[in-house]
Amino acid sequence: MIRLLILLSVFLFEMTPAFAEPGHIYIFISFSMPKTSIKEWMNEAEKAHASIQIRGLVNNSFKETIQRMSDLTKDNHGGLQINPKLFEQFQIDKVPAVVVTADTSCPSNISCIAPFDVIYGDVTLAYALQKIADRNDAVSDIAKVELNQLRDNHAA
Protein backbone atom coordinates (compact mmCIF):
# COMPACT_ATOMS: atom_id res chain seq x y z
CA MET A 1 0.00 0.00 0.00
CA ILE A 2 2.84 2.41 0.84
CA ARG A 3 4.47 1.70 -2.53
CA LEU A 4 1.16 2.50 -4.24
CA LEU A 5 0.95 5.84 -2.41
CA ILE A 6 4.54 6.69 -3.35
CA LEU A 7 3.84 5.80 -6.98
CA LEU A 8 0.70 7.92 -6.92
CA SER A 9 2.67 10.86 -5.53
CA VAL A 10 5.37 10.50 -8.20
CA PHE A 11 2.69 9.98 -10.84
CA LEU A 12 0.79 13.12 -9.88
CA PHE A 13 3.99 15.15 -9.65
CA GLU A 14 4.97 14.07 -13.16
CA MET A 15 1.70 15.25 -14.66
CA THR A 16 3.25 18.71 -15.09
CA PRO A 17 4.37 20.85 -16.95
CA ALA A 18 1.31 21.63 -19.06
CA PHE A 19 3.32 22.90 -22.03
CA ALA A 20 6.60 22.02 -23.67
CA GLU A 21 9.91 23.06 -22.24
CA PRO A 22 12.23 24.52 -24.87
CA GLY A 23 15.35 22.56 -25.71
CA HIS A 24 13.94 19.23 -24.58
CA ILE A 25 13.33 15.69 -25.87
CA TYR A 26 9.88 14.19 -25.49
CA ILE A 27 9.03 10.56 -26.21
CA PHE A 28 5.35 9.91 -26.82
CA ILE A 29 4.06 6.40 -26.16
CA SER A 30 0.86 4.52 -25.44
CA PHE A 31 0.04 1.71 -23.06
CA SER A 32 -1.26 -0.15 -26.11
CA MET A 33 2.37 -0.61 -27.20
CA PRO A 34 4.15 -3.86 -26.25
CA LYS A 35 5.52 -3.83 -22.72
CA THR A 36 9.07 -4.58 -23.94
CA SER A 37 8.93 -1.59 -26.28
CA ILE A 38 7.73 0.74 -23.52
CA LYS A 39 10.48 -0.48 -21.18
CA GLU A 40 13.12 0.08 -23.85
CA TRP A 41 11.87 3.64 -24.44
CA MET A 42 11.97 4.23 -20.68
CA ASN A 43 15.58 3.03 -20.54
CA GLU A 44 16.58 5.24 -23.45
CA ALA A 45 14.74 8.23 -21.99
CA GLU A 46 16.60 7.89 -18.71
CA LYS A 47 19.98 7.88 -20.48
CA ALA A 48 19.09 10.98 -22.54
CA HIS A 49 17.22 12.83 -19.76
CA ALA A 50 14.13 12.79 -21.97
CA SER A 51 10.60 12.57 -20.69
CA ILE A 52 8.05 9.92 -21.60
CA GLN A 53 4.57 11.24 -22.33
CA ILE A 54 1.25 9.42 -22.43
CA ARG A 55 -2.04 10.97 -23.47
CA GLY A 56 -4.27 9.78 -20.64
CA LEU A 57 -5.28 7.14 -18.14
CA VAL A 58 -5.68 3.42 -18.77
CA ASN A 59 -9.46 2.90 -19.13
CA ASN A 60 -9.93 6.34 -17.50
CA SER A 61 -8.80 4.79 -14.22
CA PHE A 62 -6.06 6.09 -11.92
CA LYS A 63 -5.95 2.69 -10.26
CA GLU A 64 -5.35 0.81 -13.53
CA THR A 65 -2.84 3.42 -14.68
CA ILE A 66 -0.88 3.21 -11.43
CA GLN A 67 -0.92 -0.58 -11.64
CA ARG A 68 0.43 -0.46 -15.20
CA MET A 69 3.10 2.06 -14.19
CA SER A 70 4.06 -0.07 -11.18
CA ASP A 71 4.43 -3.07 -13.45
CA LEU A 72 6.66 -1.11 -15.86
CA THR A 73 8.88 0.44 -13.18
CA LYS A 74 9.25 -2.71 -11.07
CA ASP A 75 12.60 -3.58 -12.67
CA ASN A 76 13.10 -0.36 -14.57
CA HIS A 77 14.00 3.23 -13.75
CA GLY A 78 12.19 6.27 -15.02
CA GLY A 79 8.58 7.22 -15.13
CA LEU A 80 5.82 8.54 -17.30
CA GLN A 81 3.99 11.82 -17.53
CA ILE A 82 0.35 12.26 -18.48
CA ASN A 83 0.11 15.31 -20.69
CA PRO A 84 -2.56 15.40 -23.40
CA LYS A 85 -1.69 19.07 -24.09
CA LEU A 86 1.73 18.07 -25.40
CA PHE A 87 0.08 15.58 -27.76
CA GLU A 88 -2.06 18.47 -29.04
CA GLN A 89 0.77 20.99 -29.13
CA PHE A 90 2.97 18.76 -31.30
CA GLN A 91 0.01 17.22 -33.15
CA ILE A 92 1.05 13.69 -32.17
CA ASP A 93 -1.49 11.28 -33.62
CA LYS A 94 0.55 8.07 -33.59
CA VAL A 95 3.14 6.56 -31.28
CA PRO A 96 5.91 6.06 -30.58
CA ALA A 97 7.10 9.53 -31.50
CA VAL A 98 10.23 11.47 -30.57
CA VAL A 99 10.08 15.27 -30.45
CA VAL A 100 13.05 17.59 -30.06
CA THR A 101 12.21 21.22 -29.24
CA ALA A 102 14.43 24.25 -29.60
CA ASP A 103 15.12 27.01 -27.11
CA THR A 104 13.20 30.16 -27.86
CA SER A 105 12.73 33.49 -26.17
CA CYS A 106 9.08 34.29 -25.93
CA PRO A 107 7.64 37.29 -24.09
CA SER A 108 5.40 36.19 -21.24
CA ASN A 109 2.38 37.95 -22.74
CA ILE A 110 2.63 36.10 -26.07
CA SER A 111 1.95 32.43 -26.70
CA CYS A 112 4.51 30.94 -29.04
CA ILE A 113 5.69 27.48 -29.94
CA ALA A 114 9.39 26.75 -30.20
CA PRO A 115 10.64 25.10 -33.38
CA PHE A 116 10.53 21.32 -33.18
CA ASP A 117 11.04 18.14 -35.19
CA VAL A 118 9.30 14.81 -34.80
CA ILE A 119 10.23 11.26 -35.80
CA TYR A 120 7.62 8.49 -35.70
CA GLY A 121 8.17 4.77 -35.34
CA ASP A 122 9.46 2.12 -32.97
CA VAL A 123 13.10 2.92 -33.65
CA THR A 124 15.90 3.59 -31.21
CA LEU A 125 16.22 7.00 -29.64
CA ALA A 126 19.71 7.27 -31.17
CA TYR A 127 18.25 6.67 -34.63
CA ALA A 128 15.54 9.31 -34.12
CA LEU A 129 18.04 11.87 -32.83
CA GLN A 130 20.41 11.16 -35.74
CA LYS A 131 17.58 11.69 -38.26
CA ILE A 132 16.70 15.01 -36.63
CA ALA A 133 20.36 16.03 -36.46
CA ASP A 134 20.72 15.27 -40.18
CA ARG A 135 17.95 17.71 -41.07
CA ASN A 136 20.21 20.72 -40.35
CA ASP A 137 17.39 22.90 -39.08
CA ALA A 138 16.52 24.85 -35.92
CA VAL A 139 16.72 21.82 -33.61
CA SER A 140 19.53 19.85 -35.26
CA ASP A 141 22.19 21.14 -32.87
CA ILE A 142 20.08 20.13 -29.87
CA ALA A 143 19.62 16.65 -31.35
CA LYS A 144 23.39 16.36 -31.94
CA VAL A 145 24.19 17.31 -28.33
CA GLU A 146 21.58 14.91 -26.98
CA LEU A 147 22.79 12.14 -29.31
CA ASN A 148 26.37 12.55 -28.05
CA GLN A 149 25.14 12.49 -24.45
CA LEU A 150 23.12 9.35 -25.15
CA ARG A 151 26.14 7.64 -26.73
CA ASP A 152 28.34 8.66 -23.78
CA ASN A 153 25.78 7.19 -21.35
CA HIS A 154 25.65 3.94 -23.35
CA ALA A 155 29.44 3.67 -23.20
CA ALA A 156 29.51 4.23 -19.42
Secondary structure, DSSP 8 states (H G I E B T S, - for coil): -HHHHHHHHHHHHTT--SS--SS-EEEE--TTS-HHHHHHHHHHHHHHT-EEEESS-BTTBHHHHHHHHHHHHTT-----EE-HHHHHHTT--SSSEEEEE------TTS-----EEEEESS--HHHHHHHHHTT-STTHHHHHHHHHHHHHHHH-
